Amino acid sequence: MFSEIWNRQPREYEPHLWLFGNEQDGDYFDEEDFLIWQNDLFEHNFSTDRFLNNDASEKLIDEIVRNREPYVDLACGPGMGLIPSVKKKCSEIPCLATDANARLIKELKKWLREKKTETGIEFAQFSLFDIPVADCAVNAYGGFLSISSTRNGNSGYDCALSEIFRTLATKGRLYAIESEWLDVPAILKVFEMSGMHPWSCFSEEQKTWHDRFINHGFKILYEEPYLKHRLNEDDNELGRAAEKLGVQIEMQWNAFIAEKP
Ligand SMILES: C[S@@+](CC[C@H](N)C(=O)[O-])C[C@H]1O[C@@H](n2cnc3c(N)ncnc32)[C@H](O)[C@@H]1O
């Protein structure tokens, strides 16, 4: 289904799976992570209604299904982004699960092929900073905290958005749930009080995803708050420090449908 979209040969190929390199751009996972996913998380993704019990995220899934275009999920991570919810609403929509981490993509394919007979899901490993897709070749991209998960701060977000815009067809859409920090002064205080060096993103101008999409030429068709997330010890060292100090650090997650005019 997705074999026609690429603009170059993959570094490695197996049926329904393409690997393009730039793995260093993604996250590192250890053996324990893979075991948890195989034994629990992958199954959990398909057994819950993660994005179907919230109006803002359900709107995104409904629109993907209504348009009936093959759907490409970006930086799908072990949660696989919006794919399990899209498949739950309409199993016929072809989906491509993509992430920079090659082993994650391979394990995902293995698990799905073993557990499900016909999934209609294909797999690709690539970085959002260098999307190996021809200009205007994709009609529907999306993801949950996909662009927000990239490194390199504003320049990384800009690079990913340029690549998404370049490879989207005219009238193609990006269905994205992205994250913004609330109360940056409180966050800087947590860094200071816990003796940690502030992450580089906090020394940069904080831009909204709305502005980023507009600056990159997108037209925003839909924008709604999805939920507020309180950073906790399971998230990262900042969440651990905030809990220890009794400070609330919140992130606003917003749902967008952005179109390439
Ligand atoms: C926290 S997950 C994102 C959430 C995920 N979409 C979900 O549904 O659970 C972060 C993922 O982003 C991937 N990632 C980070 N930077 C990336 C990049 N530049 N290109 C592609 N994937 C990237 C990581 O490898 C990791 O799997």
PDBQT file of the ligand as one rigid body, heavy atoms in Angstrom, charges set to zero:
ROOT
HETATM    1  C1  LIG A 301       6.784   9.503  23.932  1.00  0.00    +0.000 C 
HETATM    2  S1  LIG A 301       6.779   8.690  22.353  1.00  0.00    +0.000 S 
HETATM    3  C2  LIG A 301       5.558   9.672  21.574  1.00  0.00    +0.000 C 
HETATM    4  C3  LIG A 301       4.195   9.182  21.964  1.00  0.00    +0.000 C 
HETATM    5  C4  LIG A 301       3.684   8.126  21.025  1.00  0.00    +0.000 C 
HETATM    6  N1  LIG A 301       3.288   8.724  19.760  1.00  0.00    +0.000 N 
HETATM    7  C5  LIG A 301       2.494   7.369  21.611  1.00  0.00    +0.000 C 
HETATM    8  O1  LIG A 301       1.454   7.269  20.974  1.00  0.00    +0.000 OA
HETATM    9  O2  LIG A 301       2.622   6.846  22.707  1.00  0.00    +0.000 OA
HETATM   10  C6  LIG A 301       8.254   9.286  21.677  1.00  0.00    +0.000 C 
HETATM   11  C7  LIG A 301       8.668   8.579  20.362  1.00  0.00    +0.000 C 
HETATM   12  O3  LIG A 301       9.147   9.582  19.476  1.00  0.00    +0.000 OA
HETATM   13  C8  LIG A 301      10.185   9.007  18.737  1.00  0.00    +0.000 C 
HETATM   14  N2  LIG A 301      10.993  10.104  18.172  1.00  0.00    +0.000 N 
HETATM   15  C9  LIG A 301      11.702  11.047  18.841  1.00  0.00    +0.000 A 
HETATM   16  N3  LIG A 301      12.303  11.871  17.972  1.00  0.00    +0.000 NA
HETATM   17  C10 LIG A 301      11.972  11.429  16.717  1.00  0.00    +0.000 A 
HETATM   18  C11 LIG A 301      12.292  11.868  15.396  1.00  0.00    +0.000 A 
HETATM   19  N4  LIG A 301      13.100  12.901  15.162  1.00  0.00    +0.000 N 
HETATM   20  N5  LIG A 301      11.754  11.197  14.358  1.00  0.00    +0.000 NA
HETATM   21  C12 LIG A 301      10.940  10.138  14.551  1.00  0.00    +0.000 A 
HETATM   22  N6  LIG A 301      10.615   9.672  15.778  1.00  0.00    +0.000 NA
HETATM   23  C13 LIG A 301      11.129  10.309  16.842  1.00  0.00    +0.000 A 
HETATM   24  C14 LIG A 301      10.932   8.158  19.733  1.00  0.00    +0.000 C 
HETATM   25  O4  LIG A 301      11.762   7.182  19.143  1.00  0.00    +0.000 OA
HETATM   26  C15 LIG A 301       9.787   7.586  20.563  1.00  0.00    +0.000 C 
HETATM   27  O5  LIG A 301       9.401   6.314  20.116  1.00  0.00    +0.000 OA
ENDROOT
TORSDOF 0
